[in-house]
Amino acid sequence: MAAIGRALMSNPELLILDEPSLGIMPKLVDEIFEFTRHINKSGISIIIVEQNAEKTLAFADYAYVISNGETAMQGSCDDLLHDERVQKIYLGIG
Protein backbone atom coordinates (compact mmCIF):
# COMPACT_ATOMS: atom_id res chain seq x y z
CA MET A 1 0.00 0.00 0.00
CA ALA A 2 2.86 2.37 0.78
CA ALA A 3 4.46 1.70 -2.62
CA ILE A 4 1.14 2.33 -4.38
CA GLY A 5 0.66 5.53 -2.38
CA ARG A 6 4.15 6.70 -3.29
CA ALA A 7 3.44 6.03 -6.97
CA LEU A 8 0.19 8.01 -6.78
CA MET A 9 2.00 11.09 -5.47
CA SER A 10 3.17 11.86 -9.03
CA ASN A 11 -0.44 11.95 -10.33
CA PRO A 12 0.09 9.23 -12.94
CA GLU A 13 -2.25 8.50 -15.84
CA LEU A 14 -1.15 4.85 -15.75
CA LEU A 15 -0.25 2.66 -12.76
CA ILE A 16 1.53 -0.65 -13.33
CA LEU A 17 1.26 -3.18 -10.49
CA ASP A 18 3.32 -6.37 -10.43
CA GLU A 19 1.92 -9.03 -8.09
CA PRO A 20 0.44 -6.68 -5.48
CA SER A 21 -0.94 -9.62 -3.49
CA LEU A 22 2.31 -11.63 -3.35
CA GLY A 23 3.16 -12.57 0.23
CA ILE A 24 0.30 -10.54 1.71
CA MET A 25 -2.12 -12.01 4.26
CA PRO A 26 -5.60 -12.65 2.75
CA LYS A 27 -7.38 -9.87 4.66
CA LEU A 28 -4.96 -7.29 3.30
CA VAL A 29 -5.19 -8.73 -0.21
CA ASP A 30 -8.88 -7.85 -0.23
CA GLU A 31 -8.04 -4.32 0.93
CA ILE A 32 -5.38 -3.92 -1.77
CA PHE A 33 -7.81 -5.00 -4.49
CA GLU A 34 -10.48 -2.65 -3.12
CA PHE A 35 -7.98 0.21 -3.06
CA THR A 36 -6.98 -0.66 -6.63
CA ARG A 37 -10.64 -0.51 -7.70
CA HIS A 38 -10.93 2.93 -6.08
CA ILE A 39 -7.80 4.15 -7.90
CA ASN A 40 -9.18 2.95 -11.21
CA LYS A 41 -12.57 4.58 -10.63
CA SER A 42 -10.76 7.87 -10.01
CA GLY A 43 -9.65 7.80 -13.65
CA ILE A 44 -6.21 6.20 -13.44
CA SER A 45 -5.64 3.33 -15.87
CA ILE A 46 -4.05 0.25 -14.33
CA ILE A 47 -2.03 -2.60 -15.78
CA ILE A 48 -1.82 -5.41 -13.26
CA VAL A 49 0.25 -8.59 -13.45
CA GLU A 50 -1.22 -10.97 -10.92
CA GLN A 51 -1.46 -14.70 -10.26
CA ASN A 52 -4.67 -14.32 -8.29
CA ALA A 53 -6.76 -14.59 -11.45
CA GLU A 54 -10.16 -14.77 -9.77
CA LYS A 55 -9.75 -11.52 -7.81
CA THR A 56 -8.16 -9.71 -10.74
CA LEU A 57 -10.75 -10.83 -13.29
CA ALA A 58 -13.52 -9.79 -10.89
CA PHE A 59 -12.71 -6.09 -11.31
CA ALA A 60 -10.61 -5.67 -14.47
CA ASP A 61 -12.05 -4.74 -17.86
CA TYR A 62 -9.79 -6.76 -20.14
CA ALA A 63 -7.25 -9.51 -19.54
CA TYR A 64 -4.58 -11.61 -21.13
CA VAL A 65 -3.88 -15.15 -19.94
CA ILE A 66 -0.20 -15.92 -20.37
CA SER A 67 1.04 -19.49 -20.56
CA ASN A 68 4.71 -20.35 -21.05
CA GLY A 69 5.49 -16.76 -22.02
CA GLU A 70 2.85 -16.55 -24.74
CA THR A 71 -0.65 -15.10 -24.84
CA ALA A 72 -2.92 -18.13 -24.53
CA MET A 73 -6.20 -16.20 -24.31
CA GLN A 74 -7.47 -12.66 -24.14
CA GLY A 75 -10.81 -10.99 -23.80
CA SER A 76 -13.24 -9.30 -21.48
CA CYS A 77 -12.77 -10.32 -17.90
CA ASP A 78 -16.38 -11.42 -17.55
CA ASP A 79 -15.93 -13.83 -20.45
CA LEU A 80 -12.60 -15.13 -19.15
CA LEU A 81 -13.85 -15.46 -15.59
CA HIS A 82 -16.47 -17.95 -16.73
CA ASP A 83 -14.40 -19.74 -19.38
CA GLU A 84 -13.36 -23.29 -18.45
CA ARG A 85 -10.32 -22.98 -20.73
CA VAL A 86 -8.84 -20.44 -18.32
CA GLN A 87 -8.92 -23.07 -15.59
CA LYS A 88 -7.18 -25.54 -17.90
CA ILE A 89 -4.51 -23.11 -19.10
CA TYR A 90 -3.98 -21.24 -15.85
CA LEU A 91 -4.58 -23.90 -13.24
CA GLY A 92 -3.87 -27.08 -15.21
CA ILE A 93 -7.35 -28.44 -14.45
CA GLY A 94 -9.13 -30.53 -17.03
C-alpha positions, 0 to 999 in steps of 0.5 A: 500500500505504501508503494502504491501511495508513493506512486500516486504522489506523481499523479500518474495516468497509468499505474503498473502493479506487479503481483500486489498480493504476493506474500500478503495475508488474505485480509490485506489482499482484499483491501489492496484490491479494493484500493486498486478498484478505487484508484481505477474509478478515479480515472487512473488506468491500471495494468496489473500482473497478478497470479490471483486470477479470480480476484483480478478478473472480478474487477478488471475490464480486459485480460490476457492469460499468459502461458509459457510466455505466450498469450494463450487467451485474451478478452473481457474479464467477464468472459474469461472469468467464466471460461473453463479454458482459463482453468485448464490453461492457468490452473492445469485443471481438465 
